[in-house]
């Protein structure tokens, strides 16, 4: 996801300072207190402009024109097609990539064996790391609230990843989204913004 944000900043010609945040199992820099104080959602990337934080690539892309108004490159047009383009972007971003990446559906695509090995139990490792951080910082109300919030989200993700019916529904919804985006690319959006 950080690549998406970097591409946007490069495209707009924005100079920025990058900080590595390792999200690999066992390290989980996104859960370290210093990072959580910047990004309460415990996600990457984070963009700080004039002391204000925009978290995750989706929000960075959506807000880049507003955050950097002096850039001559506009990600979203200033004409009537602006809403249509934003809707297409939102539709593409609505795919539950996490479930498609880590979930296993009978007859569905599988991760290559090496990626499967790396990803195996990744969510449980995240869950354990977050619980450990929660215990370690139980007397810090801010960090406690951040870790509790992330644990709720992660618990729901684990529930979905372990429910074949929900995964099948996500795969079906993704196929529908991909068909809609494909139709819009081939035919262009209609005047009312639908394909």
C-alpha positions as CSV (number, residue, x, y, z in Angstrom):
1,X,0.0,0.0,0.0
2,X,2.9,2.4,0.7
3,X,3.9,2.1,-3.0
4,X,0.6,3.6,-4.0
5,X,1.2,6.7,-1.8
6,X,4.8,7.0,-3.0
7,X,3.6,6.9,-6.7
8,X,1.1,9.7,-6.0
9,X,3.7,11.9,-4.3
10,X,6.2,11.2,-7.2
11,X,3.5,11.9,-9.8
12,X,2.6,15.2,-8.1
13,X,6.3,16.2,-7.8
14,X,6.2,16.4,-4.0
15,X,9.5,16.1,-2.1
16,X,9.0,13.9,0.9
17,X,11.1,12.1,3.6
18,X,10.5,8.4,3.9
19,X,10.7,6.3,7.1
20,X,10.8,2.5,6.9
21,X,8.1,0.8,8.9
22,X,8.6,-3.0,8.9
23,X,5.2,-4.8,9.0
24,X,6.8,-8.3,8.7
25,X,5.6,-10.8,11.3
26,X,7.7,-10.7,14.5
27,X,8.7,-7.1,13.9
28,X,5.4,-5.2,13.4
29,X,6.8,-1.6,13.6
30,X,3.2,-0.4,13.0
31,X,2.4,-1.4,16.6
32,X,5.3,0.4,18.2
33,X,4.2,3.2,20.5
34,X,6.2,5.9,18.6
35,X,4.4,5.0,15.4
36,X,0.9,4.5,17.0
37,X,1.2,8.1,18.4
38,X,1.5,9.2,14.8
39,X,-1.1,6.8,13.3
40,X,-3.7,5.6,15.8
41,X,-5.0,3.1,13.3
42,X,-1.7,1.2,13.3
43,X,-1.6,1.0,9.5
44,X,0.9,2.1,6.8
45,X,1.5,4.4,5.2
46,X,1.1,7.6,7.1
47,X,1.6,11.0,5.5
48,X,2.3,14.0,7.8
49,X,1.8,17.4,6.2
50,X,2.0,20.5,8.4
51,X,1.7,18.4,11.5
52,X,-1.6,16.7,10.3
53,X,-1.6,13.0,9.6
54,X,-3.4,11.3,6.7
55,X,-3.4,7.5,7.2
56,X,-3.4,4.7,4.7
57,X,-2.8,4.9,0.9
58,X,-6.5,5.2,0.1
59,X,-6.9,8.4,2.1
60,X,-3.6,9.8,0.8
61,X,-4.7,9.4,-2.8
62,X,-8.1,10.8,-2.2
63,X,-6.7,13.9,-0.4
64,X,-3.5,14.5,-2.4
65,X,-5.0,17.3,-4.5
66,X,-6.2,19.1,-1.4
67,X,-3.0,18.5,0.6
68,X,-0.8,19.7,-2.3
69,X,-2.8,22.4,-4.1
70,X,0.3,24.0,-5.7
71,X,1.1,20.9,-7.7
72,X,0.2,21.2,-11.4
73,X,-0.6,17.5,-11.5
74,X,-4.2,16.7,-10.5
75,X,-5.2,13.2,-9.7
76,X,-8.9,13.9,-10.0
77,X,-10.2,16.2,-12.7
78,X,-11.8,19.6,-11.8
79,X,-14.7,19.1,-14.2
80,X,-18.0,17.2,-14.1
81,X,-16.1,13.8,-14.4
82,X,-14.5,14.3,-11.0
83,X,-17.2,12.3,-9.1
84,X,-17.2,9.6,-11.7
85,X,-13.5,9.1,-11.4
86,X,-13.7,9.2,-7.6
87,X,-16.5,6.6,-7.7
88,X,-14.3,4.3,-9.9
89,X,-11.4,4.7,-7.5
90,X,-13.7,4.0,-4.5
91,X,-15.1,0.9,-6.2
92,X,-11.5,-0.4,-6.9
93,X,-10.6,0.3,-3.3
94,X,-13.6,-1.6,-1.9
95,X,-12.1,-4.9,-2.7
96,X,-11.2,-6.7,0.6
97,X,-7.6,-7.5,-0.4
98,X,-6.7,-8.9,2.9
99,X,-9.3,-11.7,2.6
100,X,-8.2,-12.4,-1.0
101,X,-4.6,-12.5,0.0
102,X,-4.8,-14.7,3.1
103,X,-8.1,-16.5,2.8
104,X,-8.4,-20.0,1.4
105,X,-11.5,-20.9,-0.6
106,X,-12.0,-24.4,-2.0
107,X,-11.1,-24.3,-5.7
108,X,-9.9,-20.7,-5.4
109,X,-6.5,-19.4,-6.2
110,X,-3.7,-20.1,-3.7
111,X,-0.7,-18.2,-2.7
112,X,2.6,-19.5,-4.0
113,X,4.1,-21.9,-1.4
114,X,6.7,-19.5,-0.2
115,X,4.2,-16.7,0.3
116,X,1.9,-19.2,2.0
117,X,4.7,-20.2,4.4
118,X,5.4,-16.6,5.2
119,X,1.7,-15.6,5.6
120,X,0.8,-18.7,7.6
121,X,-0.6,-17.6,11.0
122,X,0.3,-14.0,10.3
123,X,-3.0,-12.7,11.7
124,X,-2.6,-14.8,14.9
125,X,0.9,-13.3,15.2
126,X,-0.5,-9.8,14.8
127,X,-3.2,-10.7,17.4
128,X,-0.6,-11.9,19.9
129,X,1.6,-8.9,19.3
130,X,-1.3,-6.5,19.8
131,X,-2.3,-8.2,23.0
132,X,1.2,-8.0,24.3
133,X,1.3,-4.2,23.4
134,X,-2.1,-3.8,25.1
135,X,-0.8,-5.4,28.3
136,X,2.5,-3.5,28.2
137,X,0.7,-0.1,27.8
138,X,-2.5,-0.7,29.8
139,X,-1.8,2.4,31.9
140,X,-1.6,4.7,28.8
141,X,-5.2,5.5,27.9
142,X,-4.3,6.7,24.3
143,X,-2.2,3.6,23.4
144,X,-4.7,1.3,25.1
145,X,-7.5,2.7,23.0
146,X,-5.5,2.4,19.8
147,X,-4.5,-1.2,20.5
148,X,-8.1,-2.1,21.5
149,X,-9.5,-0.6,18.3
150,X,-7.0,-2.4,16.1
151,X,-7.7,-5.7,18.0
152,X,-11.4,-5.4,17.2
153,X,-10.6,-4.9,13.5
154,X,-8.1,-7.8,13.5
155,X,-10.5,-10.1,15.3
156,X,-13.2,-9.4,12.6
157,X,-10.6,-10.1,9.9
158,X,-9.6,-13.4,11.5
159,X,-13.3,-14.3,11.8
160,X,-13.8,-13.6,8.0
161,X,-10.6,-15.5,7.0
162,X,-11.9,-18.6,8.9
163,X,-15.4,-18.5,7.4
164,X,-15.5,-20.1,4.0
165,X,-19.0,-18.7,3.3
166,X,-17.9,-15.1,3.9
167,X,-14.7,-15.7,1.8
168,X,-16.8,-17.0,-1.1
169,X,-19.1,-13.9,-0.8
170,X,-16.0,-11.7,-0.9
171,X,-14.7,-13.5,-4.0
172,X,-18.0,-13.2,-5.7
173,X,-18.2,-9.5,-4.8
174,X,-14.7,-8.9,-6.1
175,X,-15.6,-10.6,-9.4
176,X,-18.6,-8.3,-9.7
177,X,-16.4,-5.2,-8.9
178,X,-13.8,-6.3,-11.5
179,X,-16.6,-6.7,-14.1
180,X,-17.9,-3.2,-13.4
181,X,-14.4,-1.7,-13.6
182,X,-13.7,-3.6,-16.8
183,X,-16.9,-2.4,-18.3
184,X,-16.1,1.2,-17.3
185,X,-12.7,1.0,-18.9
186,X,-14.0,-0.4,-22.1
187,X,-17.2,1.6,-22.5
188,X,-16.6,4.6,-20.2
189,X,-19.0,5.6,-17.5
190,X,-22.6,6.6,-18.5
191,X,-23.7,10.2,-18.0
192,X,-25.3,9.3,-14.6
193,X,-22.0,7.8,-13.4
194,X,-22.9,4.2,-13.8
195,X,-21.4,1.8,-16.2
